[in-house]
Amino acid sequence: MPRVYGSLRANWPFVTVAVLGLAILLTNLGADYLWADEGDTAVLASSIVKFGIPKAWDGVTFTDSDLGARENQQLVMVSTPCVQYYVAAASFLLFGENTFAARLPFALAGWFTVLLGYRLIRRLTGDWKAAFCGALLVLGSVQFLLYARAARYYALSMLFSCWLISIFFRMKSARDSILFAAVAILLFHTHPVGTAILAALAVLTLTYSPFSGQRRWFWFACVPVFLFTVPWFFYARLGYTQMSTPLRAAGEFFARIIQYLFETASVTPLIGIIALFFVLLIRWCLGRSRIHPLGSASGGDEASCDSRQGQRNHAIQIFC
C-alpha cells in the first residue's frame, strides 16, 4: 500500500485528470433518450447481437435511412463502417440493451482519449504542467463532452486518431509498424475520414526531415492498411453513388463549402484556428524581414572587423 500511495502521489496530475474525466463522462450517461443517429447505432447493434451482422430487417421491424442506399440486396447495412455497431453490440452483451449500455463504450473511448492526450503531450514536451492544462482544456470543452457521451463513432475516431499519432512519433520498428497498421484500419472502419490523418502523416514522412526515421516503417504499414480498407470502397460504392449528387453550378459548390464550414465550426474552434494561422504567418514574415539585412557585409575586404562585430551584436539583439 505505501508503494501504491507513493505512486499515486507522484503522478497526481494524471490521477486527477483520470478521476475527473471519468466522473464528467459517466455522470447521468443514460438519463436522456437516444437521439436519431444514436438510435441508428443502437438498433443495428441489437441486430448484431441477434444475427452477428447489422441487418436492417429483423423479421419484425425494418430500419432504414438514406432511401435504402445503405443496404444491399440482403438488407445488410454495408455503406457505413461497422466498428461503432460492433462496439455497441459488445456493450449490449455485457450490460443489456439500454441507453447507458449504448453510450458507455463511447464515453470510455472519450476518457481514454483524454488520458492518451495527457501522455502524448507529456512525452513530447516533457512538461507535466502542459499535459495537465491540455487535458483540463479538453474536459472543459462542451463540444468534446457532447460527442464523447454520444453512442456514435465520434469518440472512437478521437481515440484512434490520438493513438495513431502517438504510435507515429515512436515508430522505429516492425512491431510499431504492425500496431500502427492495426489502429489505422480500425480508424478507417470507424469512419473513412480517418484517411485524412494518414495522408497528412505520409506528407510529413516525405517532406519533414525529423520524421525520416519513420518513413520506412510508415510505408511498410500502408500495405496492410491498403489491403483491409480499399476493398470496402468497392463493396459500399452503391450506397455512396446513390447518395452523391453532381454539382450543377459553381454557386452550388460555394454553398456546400459554406455549409461545411458551419458544420466544422460546431465541433472545432475554426475561427480561432484561422486567426492563429494569420498571427503565425505575420510573425514568420516579420522574422524573415528582420533576418534578411543580416547578410554578409558588402564591399568585400573593406568591411572591418568592427562592422562584423556590430552585425553580430545586432543579430543577438534581434533574436533576444
N, C-alpha and C positions, 0 to 999 in steps of 0.2 A: 504493500500500500504506500509506504513512503516514496518508493521509486515512481509509482504512478502519479502520486500527488506532485512530486517534483517535476515530472514531465509535463503535466498539465499546467503547472505554474510557469514553466519556462516557455511554453507555447500558448500563453493566454490569449494573444490576438486571434490565432487560428481557432481556438476553442470558443471564444466569444462569437466569432463570425458563424461557426457551425451551429451553436445553440440558438443564436438569434435568428439565423436563416431558417432553421427547422421550425421554430415557433411561428414565424411570419408566414411561411409557405403552407403549413399544415392546419393552422387555426381556422375552424369553420369551413374546411375544404369541401365538405359535402352538403353545406347548408342550402345552396341555391340550386335551382333546376339546371340541367344541361341546356346550353343554347344550341342553335341549329347545327353547326359543324361538330360540336361535341357529341350531339345526338348521332350524327353520322358515324363517328368513331365508336360509340358505344354499341350501336345496332350491328355494325359489321364485326366488332369484337365478339359480340354474343353469337353471331353466326359462325365465327371461327371456333368458338367453344363447342358448338353443336356438330359442325361438319369438317372442321380443320382448315377450311378455306373461306374467304369473305364472299359469301353468296348473297345476292340481293333478294332472293326468294327462299324463304324458309318453310314453305308449304302452307303458310297462313298469310304472311304479310310480304308485300313487295316493296322494297325500299329503293328509291331512285332519286337522282339529281342529274342536272345537265342533259335532260331529254334522253336519257338512256345511253349517252355516249360513253359512260364509264364501264359498261358491262359488255361481255362477249356473248356469243350465242347460247352459252350455257348459264347465262345470268350470273357469272362470276365477275366481281369488280376487278378490273385489270389496269385501268388507266390512272390510278392513284397509287403511289408506293405504299407498301403494306406494313412497314415496320411499326408504325403507330398502332395499327389494328392488332397486331400480334402482341405488342407490349400490353395494351389494354386487356386483351384476352387472357394473358397470363395473370394479370391482377384479378380478373373475374374468377379465375380458377382458384385463386388463393383466398379471396375475401368475399366472394359472392358478387352478384350483379347489382350494384348500387352506385349512386353518384360518387360517393367517396372513393370507392374502388376504381371507378373510371378515371378519376383525376389523380389518384395517388402516385402512380409511376411517373407521371409527367412533372408533378411537384417535386418528387425526389430527383428527377433529372435536372430541374432548375436548381435544387440545392447543391447537387454535385457540381453544377456549372460554377456556382459562386466559390466553392472550395477549390476547384481546379483553377479558376481565375486568380484566387489568392496565391496559390502555389506558383503559378506561372509568373505573376508579377514579382513575387519574392525571389524567384530564381533568376529572372532577367535583370532586376535592379539591385538585388542584394539588400534591399531596404524593406524591413517589415512594416514600417510606417506607410510606405506607398502601397503595399499589398493590403494592409488593413483598411486604409481610406478607400482604395479601389473597390474592395468587397462591400464596404458600407454604402458606397455610391450606388452599386448595383442593387443592393437590398432596399435602397430608398427610391428606386425607380418605379414609378407606377406602371409604366409600360412593361417592364420586366416581370413584375408581380402578376399582372393580368395574364400575360402569355404563359408564364411558368405554371400558373394554377389552372390552366385550361386543359381539358382532355383532348389535346390536339398535338400535332407534331412539333410545335414551336420550341418547347423546352428540349426535346431530343435534338433538334437542329443546333441549338445553342451549345448543348453539351458536346456533341460530336465535333462541332467546329472548334471549340476551345481545345478539346483533346487532340484533334488533328494538328493544330498549330503547335501545341506543346510537344508532340512527338517530333514534328518537323525540326524544331530548334536543336534537338539532340540526336537526330537520325544519322548515325555513323556506322551502322552495322546491318546485316541481313535481318536480324531479329527485329530491329526497329522498323526496317522497311516492311516486313510482313505485318507488323502491328499497324503501321500507317495505312497499308492497303486495306486491312480489315475495317478500320474505322472509316476510311474514305467510302468504302462500299456501303456501310451502314448509313453514313451521312447521305449518300445519294438516294438510297431506298427509303430514307425518311422524307426527303424532298429533293428533286433534281436540281434545285437552285444551288445545292452544295457544290456543284461543279465549278461555280464561280471562285470558290476558295482554292480549289485545285489549280485553276487557271492562273490565279494570282501567284501561288507558290511556284508554279512552273516558270513564270516570268522571272521571279526572284532567283531561282537556281541558274538561269541563263544570263542574267544581267547584273547581279549584285555579287561581287567577289567574295564577301564574307560567307556566303552560302554556297560557295563552290564545293565544299566538302559534302554537302547534302545532295549534290547534283546526281551522282551515280546511283545512290540508293533511292532517290525520288523517282527517277525514270524506271528503275527496276520495279518499284511498287506500282507504277502505272499499268504494267502488263496485266496483273490480275484484276485491277480496277476496271480496265477496259473490257476484259472478258466477262465480268459479272455486272456490268452496267449497260453497255451498248446494246446487247440483245433486247433489253427491256424496251428501248425506244421502238423497235420493230414490233414487239408484242403489243405495245399500248398505242401504236400510232393511229389506230382507227378513232379512238376517243379524242385524241388531240386534233386530228384533222377535221373532225366533225364540229368541234367547238372553236376552231380558229376561223376567223373571217378576214379576208384580204382588205387592205386599205383601198378606199375608193377615191380619196382626195388627200392632198397634202395637209389640209386643215385638220383632218381626222387624226393624222399622225401626231400633230402637236397637242390635240385634245387628249390623246391617250398618254402622252408624256406628262401633261399636267395632272391627269388622274393618278399616274404612277407616283409623281412627286408628293401628292397629297397622302397617298397610302403609305409611302415611305416615311413621311413626316410624322405619321401617327405612331410609329414604333421606334424611330431614331431621332436624335436631335439634329435634324437635317439642316436647319437654319444655322445652328451653331457650328456644324461641320463646315459649311460653306464659308462662314465668316472666319473661322480659324484658318481655312485654306488661304484666303486672301491675306490674312495677317502674316502667315508664314511666308507667302510669296513676296510681300513687301519687304519683310526683314531680309529675305535672301537677296533681293535686288539691291537693297541698301548696302548689304555686306559686300556684294561684288563691286559696287561703285566706290566703296571706301578702299578696298584692297587694290583696285586697278592702278592707282597712281604710285603704288609702291614698287613698280618695276625698276630695273637697273637704271642707274643714272645715265643720262645722255651725255655725250662729249667724250666718252672713252677714257683716255688716260688723264683728261683734265679734271675728272671727278676726284676730289680729295678724300682722304680717309675720314676727315671730319664730316663731310657731306654724307658719306656712307653711314657713319655712326649716327648722324642725325636721322637718317631714314630708319635705321633700326629702332631708335627711340620712339619715332613717330608711329611705327608699326606696333610697338609694345603698348603705346597709349591707346591706339585704336582697339586692339583686342582686349585690353583691360576695361 
